[in-house]
């Protein structure tokens, strides 16, 4: 564990304050620098603070649902590693739009 977000929501799913994020000092993993890991963990936890859940998409910043990926599959493993080495905030765009569509109405 490198980070944790404490978040609550009311019966309508609206986020309640305060939201608390905790980041732990990352340890290097393979070829991914610690600075990249810190960026990724902070962005991942911010995603939780915005109400996003984990996903089973290996390239997503919000990866992963525990046990949802088959790391024996070379394509899945490569996608996961690429997503960790080069985190991309655009990977959660669809999730954010779908999540907030219920709360934000166009004028």
N, C-alpha and C positions, 0 to 999 in steps of 0.2 A: 504494500500500500504506500502510495506516495502523496495521496491527497484525499480529502473527505469534505463533503458539503452537507451541512445540516439545513434542511428546508422544510417548511410546512406550507400547507395550502388549505383554503376553506372548502366548504362542500361544493362550491362551483369550480374548484381547481385554480382559483386565483392565489398566487403566491403571497404568503404572509411574512412580514418582517419580524424579527431580523433573520437574515440569511447568513450563515457562518461558513466560511471556507477555511480549511486548514491545509497548508502545503508543507510537506516534509522535504528535507534536502534529498534530492535524487542521487542515486548511485548509477554510475555509467553502466550501460548494458550493451555489450557487443561493440558495434561501431557508432552507436548513437551518442553524441556528446551530452554531458550533463546539462548544458545550457538549453539544448533542444528538448530534453526531457522535462526540464522545469517549465519551459514555454508550453509544451504539450499538456502537462498535468494542470497548469494554471488555466489554460483554455478549456480543457475537459471539465474541470470543476466549475468554471464560469458557465459552461453549458448546463450543468446541473442547477446552478443558481438561477438560470433563466427558465428552468422547468423541464429540461430535456432528459429523457431516460437513456440508459445504455442501448446500443443497437448491436446487431449481429453482422454489420457490414465491416469487413476487415480494414478498409481504408479510412473509415470514418473516425473523426476526432472523438466521437462518443462510443467507440468500440471499447469494451465488448461485453455482451451478456455472457456471464461466466459459463464456460463449457459449450458455447455455441459455435466455436470454430474448430474445424478439423485441421490441426497443424500438420498432420501427415500428408495432406494434399498440398503439393508444391505450389500451386497457384494461389491458394489461400494464404499459405505461409509467406510467399513473396509479397502479396498485397498488404498483409499485416505489417511486415517489416518496412515496406516502402512508406506506409502511412505513419509509422513511428519515426522514421528517419526524416521525412519531409511532411510534417503536419500541415494540413490545409484546412483553414476555417470554412472554406466553401463546402466542405464535406457535410456540414450540418445545415446548410441553407434550406433544404427541403423540409427537414425536421422542424426548424424554427418557424418557417412559414405555416406549416400545418398546425403546429402547436398554438401559435398566436392568432391564427385566423379566427379561432373561437372567441378571442377576447378583444381584438382590435377590429373595429368596423371602419370601412372607408366612408368618408364624409359624403 
